[in-house]
Amino acid sequence: MTEKNRNLLIPVFSDFHAPFMRASLKGAGCDSVSLASGAYGRTAALGLAHVNNDACFATIITAGRAIMAMGEEKSSVDGGSSRACALPCLCPDCRSKDAPWFTQRAFEGEAFEGVRVLNLLDLDEDFYDDVCADLPERLACGLVAGDIVLQLENYLAPLIRKGGLSSGKASSELARCRTEAIFAAESGEKEAVWRAAEQADTCARGHLNEASSFPVIGVVGSYPAIFDSGINDGLIAKILDEGCQAVVPFASQLLAMICRECGAWPRFAGAIEEMLALFQGDYFAPIPINEEHSDIQDQVLPVDVATGSSFLVPGYIGLFAHRGVYDIAYASTFACMSGHVGGSGVLRAIKKRYPELSVAPLEYDAGTSSVNQLNRLKLLASVARERRATR
């Protein structure tokens, strides 16, 4: 990106994936600013100052983070550089599409001039051709590389926290896998991503007996509620604190499905699906094919009401259940109407189909009671430990 037209890109709602996405953008010659997921209270307060408090909570947080990022670079903005803020509106046909409008209004309210706010999924080929001709493929490499390390880290985390000789070995191997994946993301080469995945798979299988002894909790919900620790109040870390493994969907697969759903970024979705197809059946963390996800979803959620990100919830609950993960944390955000229809609205139907399921609904907003959420999670972890002990 030239100095005259630097872009503020927010590719994913995930502080974990952010370093890998930054590496992809660096490899593409892009100058980017990542919006960190920290400072939960401050970002919520900034967002609420400019966004209706009945809007999607993810939209409120997005506006707050954008204000913080631009405030930190206000001198360069005042100096006349042109910027584009590309927001991740990851719920097709839902209220998150209001995020660009709310953020643009927030910039105007904070007197940040010359900032163009876009929907990331609406960027056309002319936009990324001006930046980097193979930008969609490079971003796909970064996202898949991040997924590889995230799956491995969640798998090994309880073992590493336990301490001991095997803990130190697992920790050093995880660090090497992370370095390899960062390199793969920056190179933008599918072969490099495949090598990083092979290294991660070897690492995971080397600790199979120890790592597989921990109870497992699956996490489902809307994309931001699953992956963004600044929105879900550090949900994954809290699961690990309970001595459980956290199993999450592949963010890359969810984004590919979202892109297909709203007809956006076909090259990006295609590149993700091509890479994930290499891991089918052989990778230590099974990757479901889209058709399998859709078949499960269609059993409990009519197609004509599967708007926004609601189609992500029942399918993944069923996929986890098929793989023996019956203890589920359902994470949602305040005012996620489609999520309530496709999540809370179908829990009874899902439980009829999978009687062993134990689901803990967790809703996040600026006024969320952390104590209440933690108690629900502790109860779910207790059920998961009892389930593991009886097997």
Salt bridges, closest charged atoms under 4 A:
ASP31 OD2 - ARG6 NE 2.03
GLU73 OE1 - ARG83 NH1 3.11
ASP78 OD2 - LYS74 NZ 2.89
ASP93 OD1 - LYS97 NZ 3.97
GLU110 OE2 - HIS50 NE2 2.81
ASP134 OD1 - ARG138 NE 3.33
GLU137 OE1 - ARG267 NH2 2.91
ASP147 OD1 - HIS17 NE2 2.91
GLU173 OE1 - HIS207 NE2 2.75
ASP201 OD2 - ARG205 NE 2.84
GLU210 OE1 - HIS207 ND1 3.91
ASP228 OD2 - ARG65 NH1 2.73
ASP233 OD2 - LYS238 NZ 3.00
ASP241 OD1 - ARG161 NH1 2.37
GLU242 OE2 - LYS378 NZ 2.81
GLU242 OE1 - ARG385 NH1 3.82
GLU273 OE1 - ARG260 NH2 2.83
GLU274 OE2 - LYS190 NZ 2.44
GLU292 OE2 - ARG323 NH1 3.56
ASP327 OD1 - ARG387 NH2 2.78
GLU363 OE1 - HIS340 NE2 3.04
